[in-house]
């Protein structure tokens, strides 16, 4: 990576959807001297989805970048990135009594991103702004558990989960493991984590009946 002193980054605060926000990188003299010895550079940036994505009826975010380049000799060029489409949705767990098929309240569920995490109790969390936080993320250890408790309708709903993403025509589906951490009085917890894989790209919501 280039030293931080070799470039400056500016990012406009325009929120007009018809006027895309612009990330501008300007190289200092020391940065230009470093670049004179290389054939090209690679720009890596991180885009974080806002929790307001859940207000989108299709829960879909499309992310792409246009690179506009001008050097000191006024040579200009434009490059386009691949579009990455990320889809989020709700994962709904319905807890019912096996004999009566009636919904059960008071059941607690948590969710994990892998079978290993489910077995070791390292569950996905959600911060106060609605962001999904996974084991290994910076704020993970300081956040409380993300327990969802069923109410009278028997539903536990996990919102804001990434269900699948597409990049260059390739689709990656996101699996999750549901763990029942507390059963209602008189009932037993599920013996094993329940794996769910988001396999329908046309659906924003998944329901599990158990």
N, C-alpha and C positions, 0 to 999 in steps of 0.2 A: 504493500500500500504506500501511496505517496504521503510524505509528512504533512501534517495538518497546516503547517505554515506555507505550504506550496500552492494553496488554492483557497478561494472564498466561496461560500454557498449562500445564496439568497433565495427566498421562497415567498411569493406574493400571497396575500391573504384573501384574494378575491374568491368569493363563494358563489358567483354567478355561474350556473350550470352551462350557459352558452359561451362562457369565457374561461376555458380550462386554466387551472393554476399552473404557473411556470416555475420550475426549479432551475436556477441559473448557477453555473459553476464557472468562476473566473480564475485563471491561473496567475499567480504572482510571477515576478521575474525569476525567482529561484525555481518555481514550478515549471516554467517554460524552459529553463536550462536543463532540468531533469528530462523533460519530454523530448528534447532535441536528440536524445540518445536512444529513443525507442521508436518502434514502427507503429505503435498504436496504443490505445488505452482502453480499459474496461471500466464502465461505470456500474456500480452496484447500489441500488437504493431499496428501501423498505417502505411499503405502503400499508398502513394499518386501517382496517375497516372501522367505520364509526358504528356504534350500536344502533343508530337510526336506520341501518339497513333492514331492521326487522319491520319497519313501516312500509317497505317495498312489498307489494302484493306477490311478487315472484321471488323475493329474497335473493336477488342476483346482483353481483357487482362485476362490472367489466373494467379491467385495468390494462391500459396500454400507454406507451410513451412515444413521443416524437423527439428525436434528437436533432437540434439545429446547431451547426458548428461553423464558426468563423475564426480564421487565424489572423495573424498580424499583417499578412499579405492580402487580406480581404478575400481569400478563397473561402467559399461557403459550400456546405454540404448538408443534406438532410437524410436521416436514417429512421426507420420505423421498427419498433419492437413487435414481437408477437403479442397478441391479445390473450390475457389470462382471465378466464371467467370463473369466479368463485360463487358458489351457491350455498346459502345457509337456510336453515329451517328449524322446526321444532321436532323433538323426539318425544312422543307421548307414550307413557306406560300406563296401562289400565289394569288395576289389581281387582280381581273378583274372587268371590268364594266359589270353590269348585262345585259344591253341592247345590247351591241356590242360584249361582251366576249373578249374585248381587254385588255391586261395587263395594269395596272395602276402604274405609278411611283409616288414617293413622299408620300407613305403611311408609317407611322411609327408603328412598333410593339414592344412590350415587352412581356416577358414570366414569368410566376409564377409557383411555385411548388404546390400551393393549391388554391382552390377557395377563401379562406379567404384572402390569400396574394394578389390575383388578385384584390379583392374588395377594399383592403386597400392600394393598390399601392406599396406593398413590393415585387418588382420583382427580379428575378435572375439577377446577374451581372457577368461580366467576367473581370479578371484583365489583366494587360499588358502581362503576360506570357501565357494567354489563359486558365487559371484555372477558373472553374465555382465557383462562390461565392454566397452563399445563405443567406437570412436573418438570423441573429444570428451568422454568422461567424465573426471572429475577424476583418477582414479588410472591412466588408460590408459597413459600414457607410462612409468610406473614399473614396470609389470608385464612379465614375460617373455612370449614368444610362446606361444600355446596350440596347440602341435603335438601331433597325435594320430598315433601310429605303429601300423601294423597288426602283429599278431603271427601266430602259426601259423594262426589261423582266417581271416586276411585282413581282419578287421574293424577299422575305426576308428569309435569311438562318441563323439559329442558329446552330452553330457547337460545338462539344465537349460535348453534353448532354448525360447523362447516360440514356440508353433506357430500359435496364433490367439487372438483375443479377441473377445468379443461385448459390445456396449454398446447398450442401447435397441433390441434386436432386430437390430442390424447386426453382421455378422461381418467381421472383418478378418484375412485370412490373411497369414502372415509368410514372405516369400521369403528364401532363403539361397543363397550362391554357394560351392561347394566348389572348393578349389584344391589340386591335388597339388603339393606343394613339393619332394618328393624321391621318386624312383623307385628300386626295388631295382636292384642291379647287373644289367646286361644288358637293362634295360627303359627305355622312354622315358616321360616324364611326359605327362599329359594336356595337349593343346595349348591348351585354353581352359577357363575356369572353368565348372563344371557347375551350372546353376541348378536349385534345388529349391523348389517352393512347396507349403506345407502346405495341401492342399485337401480333406482328408477329416476332418471334425470329429469322427468317431467313432474315429479312430485316434490313438494316443499315440506311435507309433513309425513311422519312415519308413526304408526300406532302398533303397540305390542299388547297383546292380551295374554295374561298368564294367571 
